[in-house]
Amino acid sequence: MHFIVEETSRATVDAVRRELSDPRFELIVVPDALPRTKPKALNYALPMVTGQFLVVYDAEDIPEAGQLRLAASTFAEQPDIGCLQAELVVDNADESLLTALFAGEYAGQFGLMLPLIARLGLPMPLGGTSNHFRVAALRGLGGWDSFNVTEDADLGVRLARYGLRTATIASQTGEEAPVTMRPWLKQRTRWMKGWMQTLIVHNGDWRQLLKDLGWRGFLGFQIYVGSMVLSAPLHTAFMLSLLIGLGAGGIGQPLDLLDLVAAVTFLIGYAGPALLVVMGLRRLGRRDLLLRQLALPLYWILHSVAAMLALVELVRMPHFWAKTNHGETRRPRRAAGAAAPSQAE
């Protein structure tokens, strides 16, 4: 197992070296060079990989016991699969309102949405961690895009463009959600910027993208990745339009056609994502978090702020990687293997 750490992260390099007493583990120090991104570091380490399979974990991850064995057996049974995504589950969900909302988001996305996308055979943006790859497939793609700050989303699309199937496995990995607003906003701004980059890069030659993915895959990519960028600002825009209309016409006054359209769009736009969150949390047995999901409208407003900041960064510093601080939770992280069995397929 390799620990990949940038040369500039001296404290992390020293911390890893203090723990490397087992010869099965190795530290790879990535020389300081632009861009200072996670995918650049992964590409630096890729030529040193000697095995048939490769998995990427973030340092704070706690994968479920048996995940590597399950991935290896799935690859053996289904040779057309190029990548497997494990389910990410927030394990400090009850720490704050923000972590509860983050947990609901993950429960819907990784527990329900990504398995559905995999079953439909559509391009599946990866989750950035707990990605299991065939090394030959990964090298055939040229590795990661070093300049994309959501290299996972980009790589999932490129796998589909090369005709490689991506699937999910019934194994969970514990993730620590940002506890406070500032790190959450930095992280979400980076994600938004990376999704924008992914849309721009792959649509640069949209005819070739259509040829590679076919109509279903092309539309699936536009809708899913596009919604990651546009959904929150649209939620906020319709909310403001509705509130302005109510304020201008007075409460209790009949709504005009534009107000009605805004109201219906607003309700439909909230109903779908909210239902996905509720179903995802119920599936995980986290009914204790359901009441907090009433704050989803506020959560999506925060997404709108992140989208605006991401657009500014995309113009001014497109490859800047805002790192997320981890280890800040006050909750004990669960031991590996303590997750409830997942139903992802």
Wavefront OBJ file of the C-alpha trace (Angstrom):
o trace
v 0.000 0.000 0.000
v 1.233 3.446 -0.929
v 0.711 6.662 0.985
v 0.903 9.522 -1.514
v 1.810 12.871 0.055
v 2.926 16.112 -1.558
v 6.407 17.369 -0.683
v 4.975 20.655 0.578
v 2.873 18.861 3.224
v 5.822 18.430 5.578
v 3.739 17.683 8.668
v 1.910 14.876 6.843
v 5.131 13.455 5.409
v 6.689 13.342 8.872
v 3.555 11.804 10.399
v 3.458 9.006 7.797
v 7.150 8.263 8.201
v 6.699 7.808 11.935
v 4.095 5.116 11.302
v 5.837 3.184 8.507
v 7.134 0.179 10.408
v 5.455 -2.429 8.178
v 7.347 -3.234 4.935
v 4.027 -3.672 3.115
v 3.505 0.083 3.310
v 5.421 2.721 1.392
v 5.477 6.505 1.326
v 5.601 8.261 -2.047
v 6.564 11.907 -1.751
v 5.318 13.931 -4.725
v 7.758 16.700 -5.767
v 6.350 20.201 -5.588
v 5.130 21.254 -9.033
v 2.039 22.780 -10.557
v -0.768 21.920 -10.517
v -0.914 21.095 -6.809
v -3.864 18.736 -7.117
v -4.793 15.261 -5.963
v -4.947 13.846 -9.519
v -1.439 15.190 -10.245
v -0.188 13.288 -7.202
v -2.030 10.131 -8.271
v -0.562 10.330 -11.771
v 2.918 10.665 -10.259
v 2.386 7.413 -8.341
v 0.615 5.453 -11.096
v 3.807 4.210 -12.859
v 4.933 2.665 -9.560
v 1.870 0.430 -9.303
v 2.759 -3.231 -9.867
v -0.549 -4.973 -9.178
v -3.518 -5.796 -11.381
v -5.959 -3.688 -9.375
v -5.756 -0.319 -7.667
v -7.974 1.395 -5.105
v -7.936 5.042 -4.057
v -8.800 5.930 -0.470
v -8.665 9.326 1.162
v -6.594 9.366 4.335
v -9.627 9.746 6.604
v -11.585 6.845 5.058
v -12.658 3.798 7.056
v -13.664 1.094 4.551
v -15.870 -1.803 5.525
v -14.050 -5.059 6.218
v -13.856 -7.296 3.158
v -14.218 -4.475 0.640
v -10.997 -5.306 -1.229
v -11.898 -8.989 -1.481
v -15.399 -8.136 -2.721
v -13.988 -5.794 -5.370
v -11.457 -8.373 -6.569
v -14.106 -11.096 -6.862
v -16.456 -8.733 -8.712
v -13.728 -7.860 -11.213
v -13.052 -11.579 -11.738
v -16.735 -12.333 -12.347
v -17.374 -9.357 -14.646
v -14.379 -8.694 -16.921
v -16.096 -5.794 -18.719
v -15.996 -3.647 -15.578
v -13.239 -1.029 -15.504
v -14.080 0.585 -12.177
v -16.087 -0.162 -9.043
v -17.410 2.521 -6.702
v -18.076 1.654 -3.063
v -20.810 3.448 -1.131
v -19.701 6.497 0.868
v -21.500 6.985 4.187
v -21.083 9.965 6.515
v -20.260 8.600 9.960
v -20.463 11.870 11.918
v -23.955 12.659 10.664
v -25.417 13.546 14.064
v -22.731 16.099 14.922
v -24.444 19.187 13.539
v -27.240 20.265 11.229
v -24.683 20.657 8.444
v -23.347 17.100 8.811
v -26.910 15.743 8.959
v -27.752 17.442 5.669
v -24.476 16.238 4.142
v -25.295 12.690 5.286
v -28.713 12.860 3.657
v -27.160 14.062 0.424
v -24.676 11.175 0.423
v -27.353 8.647 1.356
v -29.360 9.555 -1.718
v -26.443 9.919 -4.106
v -24.282 6.918 -3.210
v -26.951 4.611 -1.879
v -29.594 5.093 -4.569
v -28.638 7.368 -7.466
v -25.247 5.940 -8.465
v -26.426 2.312 -8.334
v -29.358 3.313 -10.572
v -27.041 5.062 -13.023
v -24.837 1.964 -13.092
v -27.808 -0.320 -13.793
v -28.929 1.959 -16.631
v -25.442 1.874 -18.148
v -25.051 5.667 -18.087
v -21.812 7.614 -17.465
v -21.242 7.559 -13.711
v -19.245 10.349 -12.061
v -17.151 8.717 -9.361
v -17.024 9.706 -5.715
v -13.328 10.548 -5.468
v -12.566 7.802 -2.954
v -13.174 4.063 -2.587
v -12.685 3.820 -6.351
v -11.429 0.373 -7.389
v -9.771 0.200 -10.833
v -8.308 -2.287 -13.222
v -4.814 -0.868 -13.606
v -4.693 -1.703 -17.322
v -7.914 0.230 -17.923
v -6.726 3.195 -15.894
v -3.431 3.370 -17.746
v -5.235 2.993 -21.051
v -7.166 6.162 -20.226
v -3.950 8.015 -19.443
v -4.689 8.156 -15.709
v -6.385 11.148 -14.158
v -6.781 14.680 -15.487
v -4.219 16.529 -13.359
v -5.926 19.887 -13.921
v -9.481 18.897 -12.998
v -10.314 19.540 -9.340
v -13.028 16.860 -9.403
v -10.933 14.276 -11.175
v -13.421 11.603 -10.095
v -16.299 13.054 -12.111
v -14.112 13.487 -15.185
v -12.685 9.972 -14.966
v -16.127 8.401 -14.690
v -17.148 10.077 -17.936
v -13.912 9.085 -19.697
v -14.396 5.466 -18.653
v -17.801 5.531 -20.360
v -16.401 7.216 -23.467
v -13.869 4.389 -23.821
v -16.593 1.756 -23.486
v -15.581 0.629 -19.988
v -18.371 -0.158 -17.555
v -18.482 1.351 -14.083
v -20.485 -0.366 -11.355
v -21.116 -0.108 -7.628
v -20.418 -2.708 -4.946
v -22.319 -3.538 -1.770
v -19.690 -2.235 0.608
v -19.562 0.986 2.590
v -16.763 3.408 3.426
v -17.038 5.811 6.319
v -16.416 9.474 5.495
v -16.078 12.472 7.798
v -18.279 15.391 6.736
v -17.086 18.976 7.352
v -18.386 20.046 10.733
v -18.554 23.807 10.226
v -19.503 26.156 7.422
v -16.097 27.417 6.308
v -14.540 24.024 5.359
v -17.848 22.857 3.858
v -18.018 25.938 1.626
v -14.392 25.547 0.501
v -14.946 21.896 -0.341
v -18.255 22.476 -2.129
v -16.834 25.390 -4.116
v -14.062 23.110 -5.369
v -16.572 20.421 -6.288
v -18.754 22.895 -8.163
v -15.751 24.226 -10.033
v -14.667 20.713 -10.986
v -18.123 19.803 -12.276
v -18.048 22.975 -14.377
v -14.644 21.949 -15.727
v -15.956 18.488 -16.548
v -18.925 19.898 -18.464
v -16.727 22.334 -20.395
v -14.001 19.835 -21.284
v -16.260 17.013 -22.449
v -18.588 19.335 -24.352
v -15.652 20.977 -26.095
v -16.349 18.602 -28.979
v -19.946 17.652 -28.285
v -20.329 15.749 -31.554
v -17.515 13.393 -30.584
v -18.996 13.103 -27.090
v -22.326 12.114 -28.635
v -20.584 9.574 -30.853
v -18.701 8.091 -27.884
v -21.639 7.894 -25.478
v -24.667 7.544 -27.744
v -27.850 9.521 -27.171
v -28.703 7.926 -23.820
v -25.263 8.411 -22.378
v -24.954 11.912 -23.823
v -28.240 13.079 -22.317
v -27.537 11.274 -19.066
v -24.224 13.088 -18.724
v -25.718 16.496 -19.493
v -28.624 16.029 -17.099
v -26.750 14.514 -14.174
v -23.539 16.542 -14.175
v -25.362 19.653 -15.362
v -27.845 19.348 -12.511
v -24.982 19.272 -10.018
v -24.072 22.791 -11.134
v -27.454 24.301 -11.998
v -29.946 22.743 -9.595
v -29.106 24.750 -6.479
v -29.001 28.170 -8.221
v -32.301 27.349 -9.933
v -33.837 26.302 -6.625
v -32.815 29.624 -5.145
v -33.938 31.638 -8.171
v -37.409 30.074 -8.158
v -37.679 30.529 -4.402
v -36.834 34.219 -4.676
v -39.196 34.657 -7.635
v -42.022 33.073 -5.687
v -41.338 35.144 -2.572
v -41.115 38.362 -4.596
v -44.366 37.521 -6.354
v -46.118 36.845 -3.072
v -44.714 40.022 -1.587
v -45.735 42.163 -4.541
v -49.225 40.709 -4.836
v -49.848 40.303 -1.152
v -50.482 37.110 0.775
v -53.816 35.601 -0.161
v -53.975 37.317 -3.554
v -54.358 35.154 -6.683
v -51.074 34.233 -8.338
v -50.525 35.115 -11.977
v -49.325 32.548 -14.519
v -45.634 33.271 -13.967
v -46.060 32.905 -10.200
v -47.858 29.608 -10.666
v -45.144 28.276 -12.959
v -42.507 29.303 -10.407
v -44.475 27.671 -7.576
v -45.006 24.388 -9.435
v -41.377 24.237 -10.591
v -40.230 25.051 -7.088
v -42.316 22.259 -5.552
v -41.337 19.658 -8.157
v -37.707 20.691 -7.910
v -37.763 20.166 -4.169
v -39.899 17.050 -4.106
v -37.550 14.896 -6.204
v -34.261 15.590 -4.380
v -35.979 15.609 -0.985
v -37.581 12.233 -1.658
v -34.195 10.836 -2.703
v -32.677 12.047 0.565
v -35.503 10.603 2.675
v -35.378 7.227 0.914
v -31.597 7.097 1.246
v -31.673 7.807 4.984
v -34.471 5.304 5.585
v -32.482 2.690 3.723
v -29.524 3.299 6.060
v -31.773 3.141 9.098
v -31.096 6.816 9.925
v -34.657 7.932 10.629
v -33.231 10.079 13.419
v -31.901 12.452 10.747
v -35.167 12.890 8.839
v -36.504 15.855 10.784
v -33.320 17.831 10.128
v -33.878 17.481 6.385
v -36.538 20.172 6.678
v -33.583 22.553 6.402
v -32.854 21.378 2.835
v -33.992 24.708 1.299
v -31.306 26.488 3.333
v -28.771 23.815 2.359
v -29.480 24.392 -1.325
v -29.062 28.122 -0.868
v -25.578 27.349 0.441
v -24.996 25.338 -2.733
v -25.944 28.439 -4.726
v -23.315 30.453 -2.866
v -20.740 27.738 -3.609
v -21.725 27.767 -7.291
v -21.180 31.520 -7.547
v -17.808 31.290 -5.811
v -16.874 28.377 -8.091
v -17.659 30.420 -11.192
v -15.351 33.188 -9.970
v -12.596 30.666 -9.210
v -13.064 28.989 -12.592
v -12.131 32.291 -14.250
v -9.476 33.511 -11.839
v -7.759 30.322 -10.585
v -9.237 27.256 -12.293
v -6.749 24.709 -10.938
v -6.587 25.927 -7.348
v -7.282 23.051 -4.934
v -8.786 24.159 -1.626
v -7.881 21.381 0.790
v -10.438 20.148 3.303
v -9.396 19.829 6.928
v -10.272 16.459 8.457
v -9.970 15.044 11.938
v -12.119 17.850 13.339
v -15.094 15.716 14.320
v -15.840 15.275 18.019
v -17.610 11.986 17.325
v -15.721 8.684 17.517
v -15.194 7.261 14.035
v -16.628 3.786 13.616
v -14.308 0.820 13.278
v -13.875 -0.789 9.876
v -16.617 -3.306 9.229
v -19.106 -1.670 11.577
v -21.290 -0.349 8.758
v -24.669 -1.894 8.175
v -24.816 -4.087 5.079
v -25.391 -2.025 1.956
v -27.935 -2.818 -0.733
v -26.068 -1.064 -3.548
v -25.646 -3.001 -6.723
l 1 2 3 4 5 6 7 8 9 10 11 12 13 14 15 16 17 18 19 20 21 22 23 24 25 26 27 28 29 30 31 32 33 34 35 36 37 38 39 40 41 42 43 44 45 46 47 48 49 50 51 52 53 54 55 56 57 58 59 60 61 62 63 64 65 66 67 68 69 70 71 72 73 74 75 76 77 78 79 80 81 82 83 84 85 86 87 88 89 90 91 92 93 94 95 96 97 98 99 100 101 102 103 104 105 106 107 108 109 110 111 112 113 114 115 116 117 118 119 120 121 122 123 124 125 126 127 128 129 130 131 132 133 134 135 136 137 138 139 140 141 142 143 144 145 146 147 148 149 150 151 152 153 154 155 156 157 158 159 160 161 162 163 164 165 166 167 168 169 170 171 172 173 174 175 176 177 178 179 180 181 182 183 184 185 186 187 188 189 190 191 192 193 194 195 196 197 198 199 200 201 202 203 204 205 206 207 208 209 210 211 212 213 214 215 216 217 218 219 220 221 222 223 224 225 226 227 228 229 230 231 232 233 234 235 236 237 238 239 240 241 242 243 244 245 246 247 248 249 250 251 252 253 254 255 256 257 258 259 260 261 262 263 264 265 266 267 268 269 270 271 272 273 274 275 276 277 278 279 280 281 282 283 284 285 286 287 288 289 290 291 292 293 294 295 296 297 298 299 300 301 302 303 304 305 306 307 308 309 310 311 312 313 314 315 316 317 318 319 320 321 322 323 324 325 326 327 328 329 330 331 332 333 334 335 336 337 338 339 340 341 342 343 344 345
